[in-house]
Amino acid sequence: APYYTGPSEDFSRPGRTWLPTMGETRFPVYDLVSTWYHEGVPGHHLQIAQWTHVADSLSRYQASVGMVSANAEGWALYA
């Protein structure tokens, strides 16, 4: 399944989207556009990178809410 890893806290490592290749000769292109929107911009990448960027100004509660699955997936589905 495709997934996203966020950037490091100091942004020295970028966020990345990982896609399954189904072996060396097959690549699932039928849902590629929706996957990029879900995992990239305006999906998880935008959400998590922005969350990381403003993390210092958030309370511990506010910072923890962003990583609740319902919030993260709801954001990406809305995107």
C-alpha positions in Angstrom: 0.0 0.0 0.0 1.2 3.5 -0.7 2.3 5.5 2.4 3.9 8.8 3.4 6.8 9.6 5.7 7.1 13.1 6.9 10.1 15.4 6.9 12.5 15.5 9.8 11.9 18.2 12.5 14.7 20.4 11.1 13.6 19.7 7.5 17.0 18.3 6.6 15.2 15.2 5.3 12.2 15.8 3.0 8.9 14.1 3.2 8.5 11.1 0.9 5.7 9.2 -0.7 6.3 5.5 -1.2 4.4 3.5 -3.9 4.3 -0.3 -4.3 5.8 -1.5 -7.6 4.2 -5.0 -7.8 7.5 -6.5 -8.8 10.0 -5.2 -11.4 7.7 -5.2 -14.4 4.3 -4.0 -13.1 3.3 -0.6 -11.7 -0.2 0.4 -10.7 -1.0 3.5 -12.7 -4.8 3.3 -12.5 -5.0 5.1 -9.2 -1.8 7.2 -9.4 -3.5 10.6 -9.5 -5.7 10.0 -6.5 -2.8 8.5 -4.6 -0.6 11.6 -5.2 -3.3 13.9 -4.0 -4.0 11.8 -1.0 -0.3 11.3 0.0 1.2 14.5 -1.4 -0.2 18.0 -1.8 -2.9 18.8 -0.6 -2.8 15.5 1.4 -0.5 14.1 4.0 2.6 16.0 2.9 1.0 19.4 3.2 -0.6 18.5 6.5 2.4 16.9 8.2 5.0 19.4 6.8 2.9 22.3 8.1 2.3 20.6 11.4 6.1 20.1 11.8 6.7 23.8 10.8 4.4 25.2 13.5 5.0 22.5 16.2 6.9 24.8 18.5 3.9 27.1 18.8 1.4 24.3 19.6 0.5 22.9 22.9 1.2 19.3 23.6 -2.5 18.5 23.1 -2.7 20.4 19.8 0.5 18.6 18.5 -0.9 15.2 19.5 -4.3 15.8 17.7 -2.6 16.0 14.3 -1.4 12.5 14.4 -4.7 10.9 15.4 -5.6 8.6 12.5 -9.1 10.0 12.0 -7.7 13.5 11.7 -4.8 12.6 9.4 -6.9 10.4 7.1 -9.8 12.7 7.1 -7.6 15.5 6.0 -6.1 13.4 3.2 -9.5 12.2 2.0 -10.8 15.7 2.0 -7.8 16.7 -0.2 
